[in-house]
Amino acid sequence: MTKGELRAQEYRARARDAWALVETATLEHVREQRRRSASTWTAMAEAEEARVVEGMRLQAATLVRQCLARGA
């Protein structure tokens, strides 16, 4: 597993924890803070996942170019 995948996994776990805490808050402003926190963690996980996928795409493209250059 890459560092990016590990980070995304960690961010997803933090988002899940934050979403779980939303319902436990008795004050609306605290619920809103927790919603924002959960949304931020979710966005960070999605961004990290996008970086991982882009890196994989670039690696695959490089391998294809190398194979084509060798005449495979």
mmCIF file as Biopython writes it, N, C-alpha, C and O atoms, coordinates in Angstrom:
data_model
#
loop_
_atom_site.group_PDB
_atom_site.id
_atom_site.type_symbol
_atom_site.label_atom_id
_atom_site.label_alt_id
_atom_site.label_comp_id
_atom_site.label_asym_id
_atom_site.label_entity_id
_atom_site.label_seq_id
_atom_site.pdbx_PDB_ins_code
_atom_site.Cartn_x
_atom_site.Cartn_y
_atom_site.Cartn_z
_atom_site.occupancy
_atom_site.B_iso_or_equiv
_atom_site.auth_seq_id
_atom_site.auth_asym_id
_atom_site.pdbx_PDB_model_num
ATOM 1   N N  . MET A ? 1  ? 0.845   -1.171 0.000   1.0 0.0 1  A 1 
ATOM 2   C CA . MET A ? 1  ? 0.000   0.000  0.000   1.0 0.0 1  A 1 
ATOM 3   C C  . MET A ? 1  ? 0.895   1.241  0.000   1.0 0.0 1  A 1 
ATOM 4   O O  . MET A ? 1  ? 1.877   1.305  0.740   1.0 0.0 1  A 1 
ATOM 5   N N  . THR A ? 2  ? 0.554   2.215  -0.826  1.0 0.0 2  A 1 
ATOM 6   C CA . THR A ? 2  ? 1.368   3.425  -0.925  1.0 0.0 2  A 1 
ATOM 7   C C  . THR A ? 2  ? 1.049   4.388  0.221   1.0 0.0 2  A 1 
ATOM 8   O O  . THR A ? 2  ? 0.047   4.241  0.921   1.0 0.0 2  A 1 
ATOM 9   N N  . LYS A ? 3  ? 1.925   5.371  0.389   1.0 0.0 3  A 1 
ATOM 10  C CA . LYS A ? 3  ? 1.679   6.389  1.416   1.0 0.0 3  A 1 
ATOM 11  C C  . LYS A ? 3  ? 0.369   7.111  1.154   1.0 0.0 3  A 1 
ATOM 12  O O  . LYS A ? 3  ? -0.388  7.400  2.080   1.0 0.0 3  A 1 
ATOM 13  N N  . GLY A ? 4  ? 0.105   7.401  -0.122  1.0 0.0 4  A 1 
ATOM 14  C CA . GLY A ? 4  ? -1.136  8.082  -0.468  1.0 0.0 4  A 1 
ATOM 15  C C  . GLY A ? 4  ? -2.357  7.267  -0.113  1.0 0.0 4  A 1 
ATOM 16  O O  . GLY A ? 4  ? -3.348  7.803  0.383   1.0 0.0 4  A 1 
ATOM 17  N N  . GLU A ? 5  ? -2.290  5.970  -0.366  1.0 0.0 5  A 1 
ATOM 18  C CA . GLU A ? 5  ? -3.405  5.092  -0.013  1.0 0.0 5  A 1 
ATOM 19  C C  . GLU A ? 5  ? -3.607  5.037  1.495   1.0 0.0 5  A 1 
ATOM 20  O O  . GLU A ? 5  ? -4.738  5.032  1.980   1.0 0.0 5  A 1 
ATOM 21  N N  . LEU A ? 6  ? -2.500  4.996  2.232   1.0 0.0 6  A 1 
ATOM 22  C CA . LEU A ? 6  ? -2.594  5.001  3.696   1.0 0.0 6  A 1 
ATOM 23  C C  . LEU A ? 6  ? -3.191  6.297  4.214   1.0 0.0 6  A 1 
ATOM 24  O O  . LEU A ? 6  ? -4.024  6.289  5.121   1.0 0.0 6  A 1 
ATOM 25  N N  . ARG A ? 7  ? -2.756  7.425  3.626   1.0 0.0 7  A 1 
ATOM 26  C CA . ARG A ? 7  ? -3.312  8.724  4.035   1.0 0.0 7  A 1 
ATOM 27  C C  . ARG A ? 7  ? -4.812  8.769  3.749   1.0 0.0 7  A 1 
ATOM 28  O O  . ARG A ? 7  ? -5.595  9.191  4.600   1.0 0.0 7  A 1 
ATOM 29  N N  . ALA A ? 8  ? -5.209  8.340  2.562   1.0 0.0 8  A 1 
ATOM 30  C CA . ALA A ? 8  ? -6.628  8.362  2.205   1.0 0.0 8  A 1 
ATOM 31  C C  . ALA A ? 8  ? -7.439  7.505  3.174   1.0 0.0 8  A 1 
ATOM 32  O O  . ALA A ? 8  ? -8.529  7.895  3.592   1.0 0.0 8  A 1 
ATOM 33  N N  . GLN A ? 9  ? -6.913  6.356  3.521   1.0 0.0 9  A 1 
ATOM 34  C CA . GLN A ? 9  ? -7.584  5.467  4.463   1.0 0.0 9  A 1 
ATOM 35  C C  . GLN A ? 9  ? -7.739  6.149  5.830   1.0 0.0 9  A 1 
ATOM 36  O O  . GLN A ? 9  ? -8.798  6.085  6.453   1.0 0.0 9  A 1 
ATOM 37  N N  . GLU A ? 10 ? -6.670  6.796  6.275   1.0 0.0 10 A 1 
ATOM 38  C CA . GLU A ? 10 ? -6.712  7.513  7.559   1.0 0.0 10 A 1 
ATOM 39  C C  . GLU A ? 10 ? -7.740  8.647  7.514   1.0 0.0 10 A 1 
ATOM 40  O O  . GLU A ? 10 ? -8.515  8.821  8.454   1.0 0.0 10 A 1 
ATOM 41  N N  . TYR A ? 11 ? -7.747  9.415  6.423   1.0 0.0 11 A 1 
ATOM 42  C CA . TYR A ? 11 ? -8.705  10.512 6.288   1.0 0.0 11 A 1 
ATOM 43  C C  . TYR A ? 11 ? -10.140 9.987  6.281   1.0 0.0 11 A 1 
ATOM 44  O O  . TYR A ? 11 ? -11.027 10.603 6.872   1.0 0.0 11 A 1 
ATOM 45  N N  . ARG A ? 12 ? -10.373 8.856  5.618   1.0 0.0 12 A 1 
ATOM 46  C CA . ARG A ? 12 ? -11.716 8.249  5.606   1.0 0.0 12 A 1 
ATOM 47  C C  . ARG A ? 12 ? -12.137 7.838  7.017   1.0 0.0 12 A 1 
ATOM 48  O O  . ARG A ? 12 ? -13.289 8.028  7.407   1.0 0.0 12 A 1 
ATOM 49  N N  . ALA A ? 13 ? -11.205 7.277  7.773   1.0 0.0 13 A 1 
ATOM 50  C CA . ALA A ? 13 ? -11.512 6.877  9.148   1.0 0.0 13 A 1 
ATOM 51  C C  . ALA A ? 13 ? -11.858 8.104  9.996   1.0 0.0 13 A 1 
ATOM 52  O O  . ALA A ? 13 ? -12.802 8.077  10.785  1.0 0.0 13 A 1 
ATOM 53  N N  . ARG A ? 14 ? -11.095 9.164  9.826   1.0 0.0 14 A 1 
ATOM 54  C CA . ARG A ? 14 ? -11.386 10.395 10.579  1.0 0.0 14 A 1 
ATOM 55  C C  . ARG A ? 14 ? -12.729 10.990 10.181  1.0 0.0 14 A 1 
ATOM 56  O O  . ARG A ? 14 ? -13.461 11.510 11.023  1.0 0.0 14 A 1 
ATOM 57  N N  . ALA A ? 15 ? -13.047 10.910 8.896   1.0 0.0 15 A 1 
ATOM 58  C CA . ALA A ? 15 ? -14.350 11.407 8.431   1.0 0.0 15 A 1 
ATOM 59  C C  . ALA A ? 15 ? -15.481 10.590 9.049   1.0 0.0 15 A 1 
ATOM 60  O O  . ALA A ? 15 ? -16.476 11.154 9.505   1.0 0.0 15 A 1 
ATOM 61  N N  . ARG A ? 16 ? -15.333 9.256  9.067   1.0 0.0 16 A 1 
ATOM 62  C CA . ARG A ? 16 ? -16.355 8.394  9.677   1.0 0.0 16 A 1 
ATOM 63  C C  . ARG A ? 16 ? -16.543 8.744  11.150  1.0 0.0 16 A 1 
ATOM 64  O O  . ARG A ? 16 ? -17.669 8.838  11.639  1.0 0.0 16 A 1 
ATOM 65  N N  . ASP A ? 17 ? -15.430 8.935  11.846  1.0 0.0 17 A 1 
ATOM 66  C CA . ASP A ? 17 ? -15.510 9.288  13.266  1.0 0.0 17 A 1 
ATOM 67  C C  . ASP A ? 17 ? -16.218 10.628 13.452  1.0 0.0 17 A 1 
ATOM 68  O O  . ASP A ? 17 ? -17.057 10.782 14.340  1.0 0.0 17 A 1 
ATOM 69  N N  . ALA A ? 18 ? -15.872 11.582 12.614  1.0 0.0 18 A 1 
ATOM 70  C CA . ALA A ? 18 ? -16.488 12.912 12.730  1.0 0.0 18 A 1 
ATOM 71  C C  . ALA A ? 18 ? -17.988 12.847 12.438  1.0 0.0 18 A 1 
ATOM 72  O O  . ALA A ? 18 ? -18.786 13.476 13.133  1.0 0.0 18 A 1 
ATOM 73  N N  . TRP A ? 19 ? -18.372 12.078 11.398  1.0 0.0 19 A 1 
ATOM 74  C CA . TRP A ? 19 ? -19.805 11.947 11.091  1.0 0.0 19 A 1 
ATOM 75  C C  . TRP A ? 19 ? -20.542 11.286 12.248  1.0 0.0 19 A 1 
ATOM 76  O O  . TRP A ? 19 ? -21.675 11.659 12.549  1.0 0.0 19 A 1 
ATOM 77  N N  . ALA A ? 20 ? -19.920 10.314 12.895  1.0 0.0 20 A 1 
ATOM 78  C CA . ALA A ? 20 ? -20.557 9.642  14.029  1.0 0.0 20 A 1 
ATOM 79  C C  . ALA A ? 20 ? -20.774 10.606 15.194  1.0 0.0 20 A 1 
ATOM 80  O O  . ALA A ? 20 ? -21.747 10.488 15.938  1.0 0.0 20 A 1 
ATOM 81  N N  . LEU A ? 21 ? -19.859 11.555 15.340  1.0 0.0 21 A 1 
ATOM 82  C CA . LEU A ? 21 ? -19.971 12.519 16.441  1.0 0.0 21 A 1 
ATOM 83  C C  . LEU A ? 21 ? -21.016 13.599 16.193  1.0 0.0 21 A 1 
ATOM 84  O O  . LEU A ? 21 ? -21.466 14.255 17.132  1.0 0.0 21 A 1 
ATOM 85  N N  . VAL A ? 22 ? -21.402 13.785 14.945  1.0 0.0 22 A 1 
ATOM 86  C CA . VAL A ? 22 ? -22.386 14.834 14.631  1.0 0.0 22 A 1 
ATOM 87  C C  . VAL A ? 22 ? -23.654 14.614 15.444  1.0 0.0 22 A 1 
ATOM 88  O O  . VAL A ? 22 ? -24.181 15.547 16.050  1.0 0.0 22 A 1 
ATOM 89  N N  . GLU A ? 23 ? -24.137 13.390 15.454  1.0 0.0 23 A 1 
ATOM 90  C CA . GLU A ? 23 ? -25.405 13.093 16.125  1.0 0.0 23 A 1 
ATOM 91  C C  . GLU A ? 23 ? -25.321 13.138 17.642  1.0 0.0 23 A 1 
ATOM 92  O O  . GLU A ? 23 ? -26.344 13.252 18.316  1.0 0.0 23 A 1 
ATOM 93  N N  . THR A ? 24 ? -24.119 13.050 18.183  1.0 0.0 24 A 1 
ATOM 94  C CA . THR A ? 24 ? -23.990 13.049 19.640  1.0 0.0 24 A 1 
ATOM 95  C C  . THR A ? 24 ? -24.000 14.459 20.225  1.0 0.0 24 A 1 
ATOM 96  O O  . THR A ? 24 ? -24.175 14.629 21.431  1.0 0.0 24 A 1 
ATOM 97  N N  . ALA A ? 25 ? -23.814 15.460 19.384  1.0 0.0 25 A 1 
ATOM 98  C CA . ALA A ? 25 ? -23.767 16.843 19.881  1.0 0.0 25 A 1 
ATOM 99  C C  . ALA A ? 25 ? -25.178 17.328 20.197  1.0 0.0 25 A 1 
ATOM 100 O O  . ALA A ? 25 ? -26.119 17.081 19.443  1.0 0.0 25 A 1 
ATOM 101 N N  . THR A ? 26 ? -25.304 18.009 21.305  1.0 0.0 26 A 1 
ATOM 102 C CA . THR A ? 26 ? -26.622 18.530 21.687  1.0 0.0 26 A 1 
ATOM 103 C C  . THR A ? 26 ? -26.826 19.960 21.195  1.0 0.0 26 A 1 
ATOM 104 O O  . THR A ? 26 ? -27.963 20.411 21.056  1.0 0.0 26 A 1 
ATOM 105 N N  . LEU A ? 27 ? -25.746 20.668 20.933  1.0 0.0 27 A 1 
ATOM 106 C CA . LEU A ? 27 ? -25.852 22.040 20.462  1.0 0.0 27 A 1 
ATOM 107 C C  . LEU A ? 27 ? -25.697 22.095 18.945  1.0 0.0 27 A 1 
ATOM 108 O O  . LEU A ? 27 ? -24.827 21.440 18.372  1.0 0.0 27 A 1 
ATOM 109 N N  . GLU A ? 28 ? -26.549 22.883 18.312  1.0 0.0 28 A 1 
ATOM 110 C CA . GLU A ? 28 ? -26.542 22.954 16.845  1.0 0.0 28 A 1 
ATOM 111 C C  . GLU A ? 28 ? -25.207 23.463 16.303  1.0 0.0 28 A 1 
ATOM 112 O O  . GLU A ? 28 ? -24.723 22.953 15.293  1.0 0.0 28 A 1 
ATOM 113 N N  . HIS A ? 29 ? -24.607 24.450 16.949  1.0 0.0 29 A 1 
ATOM 114 C CA . HIS A ? 29 ? -23.337 24.973 16.424  1.0 0.0 29 A 1 
ATOM 115 C C  . HIS A ? 29 ? -22.221 23.928 16.521  1.0 0.0 29 A 1 
ATOM 116 O O  . HIS A ? 29 ? -21.310 23.918 15.693  1.0 0.0 29 A 1 
ATOM 117 N N  . VAL A ? 30 ? -22.286 23.064 17.511  1.0 0.0 30 A 1 
ATOM 118 C CA . VAL A ? 30 ? -21.304 21.992 17.639  1.0 0.0 30 A 1 
ATOM 119 C C  . VAL A ? 30 ? -21.547 20.945 16.548  1.0 0.0 30 A 1 
ATOM 120 O O  . VAL A ? 30 ? -20.600 20.438 15.948  1.0 0.0 30 A 1 
ATOM 121 N N  . ARG A ? 31 ? -22.819 20.626 16.296  1.0 0.0 31 A 1 
ATOM 122 C CA . ARG A ? 31 ? -23.131 19.693 15.198  1.0 0.0 31 A 1 
ATOM 123 C C  . ARG A ? 31 ? -22.612 20.243 13.876  1.0 0.0 31 A 1 
ATOM 124 O O  . ARG A ? 31 ? -22.060 19.502 13.063  1.0 0.0 31 A 1 
ATOM 125 N N  . GLU A ? 32 ? -22.789 21.544 13.664  1.0 0.0 32 A 1 
ATOM 126 C CA . GLU A ? 32 ? -22.319 22.161 12.415  1.0 0.0 32 A 1 
ATOM 127 C C  . GLU A ? 32 ? -20.791 22.107 12.318  1.0 0.0 32 A 1 
ATOM 128 O O  . GLU A ? 32 ? -20.251 21.839 11.245  1.0 0.0 32 A 1 
ATOM 129 N N  . GLN A ? 33 ? -20.105 22.356 13.411  1.0 0.0 33 A 1 
ATOM 130 C CA . GLN A ? 33 ? -18.636 22.256 13.414  1.0 0.0 33 A 1 
ATOM 131 C C  . GLN A ? 33 ? -18.197 20.841 13.046  1.0 0.0 33 A 1 
ATOM 132 O O  . GLN A ? 33 ? -17.266 20.650 12.264  1.0 0.0 33 A 1 
ATOM 133 N N  . ARG A ? 34 ? -18.876 19.861 13.617  1.0 0.0 34 A 1 
ATOM 134 C CA . ARG A ? 34 ? -18.527 18.464 13.337  1.0 0.0 34 A 1 
ATOM 135 C C  . ARG A ? 34 ? -18.858 18.082 11.894  1.0 0.0 34 A 1 
ATOM 136 O O  . ARG A ? 34 ? -18.130 17.312 11.268  1.0 0.0 34 A 1 
ATOM 137 N N  . ARG A ? 35 ? -19.965 18.629 11.368  1.0 0.0 35 A 1 
ATOM 138 C CA . ARG A ? 35 ? -20.282 18.391 9.952   1.0 0.0 35 A 1 
ATOM 139 C C  . ARG A ? 35 ? -19.185 18.951 9.056   1.0 0.0 35 A 1 
ATOM 140 O O  . ARG A ? 35 ? -18.744 18.294 8.113   1.0 0.0 35 A 1 
ATOM 141 N N  . ARG A ? 36 ? -18.748 20.170 9.357   1.0 0.0 36 A 1 
ATOM 142 C CA . ARG A ? 36 ? -17.667 20.781 8.564   1.0 0.0 36 A 1 
ATOM 143 C C  . ARG A ? 36 ? -16.392 19.965 8.668   1.0 0.0 36 A 1 
ATOM 144 O O  . ARG A ? 36 ? -15.695 19.761 7.673   1.0 0.0 36 A 1 
ATOM 145 N N  . SER A ? 37 ? -16.089 19.501 9.862   1.0 0.0 37 A 1 
ATOM 146 C CA . SER A ? 37 ? -14.896 18.668 10.061  1.0 0.0 37 A 1 
ATOM 147 C C  . SER A ? 37 ? -14.997 17.389 9.236   1.0 0.0 37 A 1 
ATOM 148 O O  . SER A ? 37 ? -14.047 17.022 8.545   1.0 0.0 37 A 1 
ATOM 149 N N  . ALA A ? 38 ? -16.123 16.720 9.301   1.0 0.0 38 A 1 
ATOM 150 C CA . ALA A ? 38 ? -16.320 15.480 8.543   1.0 0.0 38 A 1 
ATOM 151 C C  . ALA A ? 38 ? -16.233 15.744 7.048   1.0 0.0 38 A 1 
ATOM 152 O O  . ALA A ? 38 ? -15.635 14.958 6.313   1.0 0.0 38 A 1 
ATOM 153 N N  . SER A ? 39 ? -16.817 16.831 6.597   1.0 0.0 39 A 1 
ATOM 154 C CA . SER A ? 39 ? -16.759 17.174 5.176   1.0 0.0 39 A 1 
ATOM 155 C C  . SER A ? 39 ? -15.334 17.463 4.734   1.0 0.0 39 A 1 
ATOM 156 O O  . SER A ? 39 ? -14.933 17.084 3.634   1.0 0.0 39 A 1 
ATOM 157 N N  . THR A ? 40 ? -14.577 18.129 5.579   1.0 0.0 40 A 1 
ATOM 158 C CA . THR A ? 40 ? -13.182 18.429 5.262   1.0 0.0 40 A 1 
ATOM 159 C C  . THR A ? 40 ? -12.363 17.153 5.158   1.0 0.0 40 A 1 
ATOM 160 O O  . THR A ? 40 ? -11.584 16.988 4.219   1.0 0.0 40 A 1 
ATOM 161 N N  . TRP A ? 41 ? -12.535 16.239 6.126   1.0 0.0 41 A 1 
ATOM 162 C CA . TRP A ? 41 ? -11.804 14.965 6.070   1.0 0.0 41 A 1 
ATOM 163 C C  . TRP A ? 41 ? -12.191 14.171 4.827   1.0 0.0 41 A 1 
ATOM 164 O O  . TRP A ? 41 ? -11.342 13.546 4.191   1.0 0.0 41 A 1 
ATOM 165 N N  . THR A ? 42 ? -13.474 14.199 4.488   1.0 0.0 42 A 1 
ATOM 166 C CA . THR A ? 42 ? -13.935 13.487 3.297   1.0 0.0 42 A 1 
ATOM 167 C C  . THR A ? 42 ? -13.294 14.077 2.045   1.0 0.0 42 A 1 
ATOM 168 O O  . THR A ? 42 ? -12.832 13.340 1.174   1.0 0.0 42 A 1 
ATOM 169 N N  . ALA A ? 43 ? -13.265 15.393 1.958   1.0 0.0 43 A 1 
ATOM 170 C CA . ALA A ? 43 ? -12.655 16.062 0.800   1.0 0.0 43 A 1 
ATOM 171 C C  . ALA A ? 43 ? -11.165 15.746 0.716   1.0 0.0 43 A 1 
ATOM 172 O O  . ALA A ? 43 ? -10.631 15.539 -0.373  1.0 0.0 43 A 1 
ATOM 173 N N  . MET A ? 44 ? -10.501 15.710 1.859   1.0 0.0 44 A 1 
ATOM 174 C CA . MET A ? 44 ? -9.070  15.388 1.866   1.0 0.0 44 A 1 
ATOM 175 C C  . MET A ? 44 ? -8.842  13.949 1.387   1.0 0.0 44 A 1 
ATOM 176 O O  . MET A ? 44 ? -7.898  13.686 0.642   1.0 0.0 44 A 1 
ATOM 177 N N  . ALA A ? 45 ? -9.696  13.026 1.811   1.0 0.0 45 A 1 
ATOM 178 C CA . ALA A ? 45 ? -9.578  11.633 1.369   1.0 0.0 45 A 1 
ATOM 179 C C  . ALA A ? 45 ? -9.795  11.531 -0.135  1.0 0.0 45 A 1 
ATOM 180 O O  . ALA A ? 45 ? -9.058  10.828 -0.826  1.0 0.0 45 A 1 
ATOM 181 N N  . GLU A ? 46 ? -10.802 12.229 -0.641  1.0 0.0 46 A 1 
ATOM 182 C CA . GLU A ? 46 ? -11.079 12.196 -2.079  1.0 0.0 46 A 1 
ATOM 183 C C  . GLU A ? 46 ? -9.920  12.784 -2.883  1.0 0.0 46 A 1 
ATOM 184 O O  . GLU A ? 46 ? -9.563  12.257 -3.937  1.0 0.0 46 A 1 
ATOM 185 N N  . ALA A ? 47 ? -9.342  13.857 -2.395  1.0 0.0 47 A 1 
ATOM 186 C CA . ALA A ? 47 ? -8.200  14.467 -3.083  1.0 0.0 47 A 1 
ATOM 187 C C  . ALA A ? 47 ? -7.003  13.526 -3.084  1.0 0.0 47 A 1 
ATOM 188 O O  . ALA A ? 47 ? -6.308  13.402 -4.093  1.0 0.0 47 A 1 
ATOM 189 N N  . GLU A ? 48 ? -6.761  12.870 -1.964  1.0 0.0 48 A 1 
ATOM 190 C CA . GLU A ? 48 ? -5.633  11.937 -1.874  1.0 0.0 48 A 1 
ATOM 191 C C  . GLU A ? 48 ? -5.864  10.743 -2.803  1.0 0.0 48 A 1 
ATOM 192 O O  . GLU A ? 48 ? -4.943  10.287 -3.481  1.0 0.0 48 A 1 
ATOM 193 N N  . GLU A ? 49 ? -7.092  10.248 -2.827  1.0 0.0 49 A 1 
ATOM 194 C CA . GLU A ? 49 ? -7.413  9.132  -3.723  1.0 0.0 49 A 1 
ATOM 195 C C  . GLU A ? 49 ? -7.227  9.530  -5.179  1.0 0.0 49 A 1 
ATOM 196 O O  . GLU A ? 49 ? -6.747  8.734  -5.986  1.0 0.0 49 A 1 
ATOM 197 N N  . ALA A ? 50 ? -7.600  10.750 -5.515  1.0 0.0 50 A 1 
ATOM 198 C CA . ALA A ? 50 ? -7.427  11.233 -6.890  1.0 0.0 50 A 1 
ATOM 199 C C  . ALA A ? 50 ? -5.940  11.291 -7.249  1.0 0.0 50 A 1 
ATOM 200 O O  . ALA A ? 50 ? -5.556  10.942 -8.365  1.0 0.0 50 A 1 
ATOM 201 N N  . ARG A ? 51 ? -5.101  11.733 -6.300  1.0 0.0 51 A 1 
ATOM 202 C CA . ARG A ? 51 ? -3.658  11.768 -6.547  1.0 0.0 51 A 1 
ATOM 203 C C  . ARG A ? 51 ? -3.101  10.361 -6.765  1.0 0.0 51 A 1 
ATOM 204 O O  . ARG A ? 51 ? -2.256  10.148 -7.634  1.0 0.0 51 A 1 
ATOM 205 N N  . VAL A ? 52 ? -3.580  9.412  -5.974  1.0 0.0 52 A 1 
ATOM 206 C CA . VAL A ? 52 ? -3.120  8.022  -6.116  1.0 0.0 52 A 1 
ATOM 207 C C  . VAL A ? 52 ? -3.506  7.487  -7.491  1.0 0.0 52 A 1 
ATOM 208 O O  . VAL A ? 52 ? -2.684  6.885  -8.182  1.0 0.0 52 A 1 
ATOM 209 N N  . VAL A ? 53 ? -4.747  7.707  -7.881  1.0 0.0 53 A 1 
ATOM 210 C CA . VAL A ? 53 ? -5.224  7.217  -9.172  1.0 0.0 53 A 1 
ATOM 211 C C  . VAL A ? 53 ? -4.443  7.872  -10.311 1.0 0.0 53 A 1 
ATOM 212 O O  . VAL A ? 53 ? -4.068  7.202  -11.273 1.0 0.0 53 A 1 
ATOM 213 N N  . GLU A ? 54 ? -4.201  9.163  -10.205 1.0 0.0 54 A 1 
ATOM 214 C CA . GLU A ? 54 ? -3.438  9.859  -11.255 1.0 0.0 54 A 1 
ATOM 215 C C  . GLU A ? 54 ? -2.019  9.306  -11.350 1.0 0.0 54 A 1 
ATOM 216 O O  . GLU A ? 54 ? -1.486  9.134  -12.447 1.0 0.0 54 A 1 
ATOM 217 N N  . GLY A ? 55 ? -1.413  9.030  -10.206 1.0 0.0 55 A 1 
ATOM 218 C CA . GLY A ? 55 ? -0.074  8.446  -10.210 1.0 0.0 55 A 1 
ATOM 219 C C  . GLY A ? 55 ? -0.059  7.081  -10.883 1.0 0.0 55 A 1 
ATOM 220 O O  . GLY A ? 55 ? 0.857   6.763  -11.641 1.0 0.0 55 A 1 
ATOM 221 N N  . MET A ? 56 ? -1.075  6.280  -10.603 1.0 0.0 56 A 1 
ATOM 222 C CA . MET A ? 56 ? -1.178  4.967  -11.240 1.0 0.0 56 A 1 
ATOM 223 C C  . MET A ? 56 ? -1.391  5.103  -12.747 1.0 0.0 56 A 1 
ATOM 224 O O  . MET A ? 56 ? -0.825  4.345  -13.535 1.0 0.0 56 A 1 
ATOM 225 N N  . ARG A ? 57 ? -2.206  6.067  -13.132 1.0 0.0 57 A 1 
ATOM 226 C CA . ARG A ? 57 ? -2.463  6.294  -14.550 1.0 0.0 57 A 1 
ATOM 227 C C  . ARG A ? 57 ? -1.177  6.675  -15.273 1.0 0.0 57 A 1 
ATOM 228 O O  . ARG A ? 57 ? -0.898  6.186  -16.367 1.0 0.0 57 A 1 
ATOM 229 N N  . LEU A ? 58 ? -0.403  7.547  -14.652 1.0 0.0 58 A 1 
ATOM 230 C CA . LEU A ? 58 ? 0.865   7.963  -15.260 1.0 0.0 58 A 1 
ATOM 231 C C  . LEU A ? 58 ? 1.853   6.800  -15.352 1.0 0.0 58 A 1 
ATOM 232 O O  . LEU A ? 58 ? 2.561   6.665  -16.349 1.0 0.0 58 A 1 
ATOM 233 N N  . GLN A ? 59 ? 1.901   5.966  -14.322 1.0 0.0 59 A 1 
ATOM 234 C CA . GLN A ? 59 ? 2.785   4.799  -14.363 1.0 0.0 59 A 1 
ATOM 235 C C  . GLN A ? 59 ? 2.369   3.846  -15.481 1.0 0.0 59 A 1 
ATOM 236 O O  . GLN A ? 59 ? 3.217   3.320  -16.202 1.0 0.0 59 A 1 
ATOM 237 N N  . ALA A ? 60 ? 1.072   3.627  -15.621 1.0 0.0 60 A 1 
ATOM 238 C CA . ALA A ? 60 ? 0.580   2.735  -16.675 1.0 0.0 60 A 1 
ATOM 239 C C  . ALA A ? 60 ? 0.917   3.295  -18.054 1.0 0.0 60 A 1 
ATOM 240 O O  . ALA A ? 60 ? 1.332   2.552  -18.943 1.0 0.0 60 A 1 
ATOM 241 N N  . ALA A ? 61 ? 0.741   4.595  -18.231 1.0 0.0 61 A 1 
ATOM 242 C CA . ALA A ? 61 ? 1.046   5.224  -19.514 1.0 0.0 61 A 1 
ATOM 243 C C  . ALA A ? 61 ? 2.535   5.094  -19.834 1.0 0.0 61 A 1 
ATOM 244 O O  . ALA A ? 61 ? 2.905   4.862  -20.985 1.0 0.0 61 A 1 
ATOM 245 N N  . THR A ? 62 ? 3.372   5.240  -18.839 1.0 0.0 62 A 1 
ATOM 246 C CA . THR A ? 62 ? 4.823   5.096  -19.035 1.0 0.0 62 A 1 
ATOM 247 C C  . THR A ? 62 ? 5.167   3.673  -19.452 1.0 0.0 62 A 1 
ATOM 248 O O  . THR A ? 62 ? 5.977   3.468  -20.355 1.0 0.0 62 A 1 
ATOM 249 N N  . LEU A ? 63 ? 4.560   2.699  -18.803 1.0 0.0 63 A 1 
ATOM 250 C CA . LEU A ? 63 ? 4.813   1.298  -19.154 1.0 0.0 63 A 1 
ATOM 251 C C  . LEU A ? 63 ? 4.358   0.991  -20.584 1.0 0.0 63 A 1 
ATOM 252 O O  . LEU A ? 63 ? 5.042   0.277  -21.317 1.0 0.0 63 A 1 
ATOM 253 N N  . VAL A ? 64 ? 3.219   1.525  -20.970 1.0 0.0 64 A 1 
ATOM 254 C CA . VAL A ? 64 ? 2.727   1.305  -22.341 1.0 0.0 64 A 1 
ATOM 255 C C  . VAL A ? 64 ? 3.699   1.910  -23.345 1.0 0.0 64 A 1 
ATOM 256 O O  . VAL A ? 64 ? 4.039   1.279  -24.345 1.0 0.0 64 A 1 
ATOM 257 N N  . ARG A ? 65 ? 4.147   3.136  -23.076 1.0 0.0 65 A 1 
ATOM 258 C CA . ARG A ? 65 ? 5.115   3.775  -23.974 1.0 0.0 65 A 1 
ATOM 259 C C  . ARG A ? 65 ? 6.395   2.961  -24.078 1.0 0.0 65 A 1 
ATOM 260 O O  . ARG A ? 65 ? 6.937   2.791  -25.170 1.0 0.0 65 A 1 
ATOM 261 N N  . GLN A ? 66 ? 6.878   2.460  -22.958 1.0 0.0 66 A 1 
ATOM 262 C CA . GLN A ? 66 ? 8.101   1.651  -22.969 1.0 0.0 66 A 1 
ATOM 263 C C  . GLN A ? 66 ? 7.919   0.360  -23.763 1.0 0.0 66 A 1 
ATOM 264 O O  . GLN A ? 66 ? 8.808   -0.039 -24.516 1.0 0.0 66 A 1 
ATOM 265 N N  . CYS A ? 67 ? 6.777   -0.288 -23.598 1.0 0.0 67 A 1 
ATOM 266 C CA . CYS A ? 67 ? 6.497   -1.503 -24.354 1.0 0.0 67 A 1 
ATOM 267 C C  . CYS A ? 67 ? 6.406   -1.207 -25.850 1.0 0.0 67 A 1 
ATOM 268 O O  . CYS A ? 67 ? 6.924   -1.963 -26.673 1.0 0.0 67 A 1 
ATOM 269 N N  . LEU A ? 68 ? 5.757   -0.125 -26.186 1.0 0.0 68 A 1 
ATOM 270 C CA . LEU A ? 68 ? 5.631   0.251  -27.604 1.0 0.0 68 A 1 
ATOM 271 C C  . LEU A ? 68 ? 6.992   0.592  -28.219 1.0 0.0 68 A 1 
ATOM 272 O O  . LEU A ? 68 ? 7.258   0.289  -29.382 1.0 0.0 68 A 1 
ATOM 273 N N  . ALA A ? 69 ? 7.845   1.228  -27.408 1.0 0.0 69 A 1 
ATOM 274 C CA . ALA A ? 69 ? 9.167   1.592  -27.888 1.0 0.0 69 A 1 
ATOM 275 C C  . ALA A ? 69 ? 10.018  0.355  -28.151 1.0 0.0 69 A 1 
ATOM 276 O O  . ALA A ? 69 ? 10.875  0.364  -29.034 1.0 0.0 69 A 1 
ATOM 277 N N  . ARG A ? 70 ? 9.784   -0.701 -27.391 1.0 0.0 70 A 1 
ATOM 278 C CA . ARG A ? 70 ? 10.532  -1.956 -27.565 1.0 0.0 70 A 1 
ATOM 279 C C  . ARG A ? 70 ? 9.940   -2.807 -28.698 1.0 0.0 70 A 1 
ATOM 280 O O  . ARG A ? 70 ? 10.534  -3.802 -29.115 1.0 0.0 70 A 1 
ATOM 281 N N  . GLY A ? 71 ? 8.783   -2.408 -29.180 1.0 0.0 71 A 1 
ATOM 282 C CA . GLY A ? 71 ? 8.138   -3.169 -30.254 1.0 0.0 71 A 1 
ATOM 283 C C  . GLY A ? 71 ? 7.342   -4.356 -29.737 1.0 0.0 71 A 1 
ATOM 284 O O  . GLY A ? 71 ? 7.040   -5.283 -30.489 1.0 0.0 71 A 1 
ATOM 285 N N  . ALA A ? 72 ? 7.004   -4.325 -28.460 1.0 0.0 72 A 1 
ATOM 286 C CA . ALA A ? 72 ? 6.244   -5.439 -27.896 1.0 0.0 72 A 1 
ATOM 287 C C  . ALA A ? 72 ? 4.770   -5.350 -28.236 1.0 0.0 72 A 1 
ATOM 288 O O  . ALA A ? 72 ? 3.991   -6.214 -27.835 1.0 0.0 72 A 1 
#
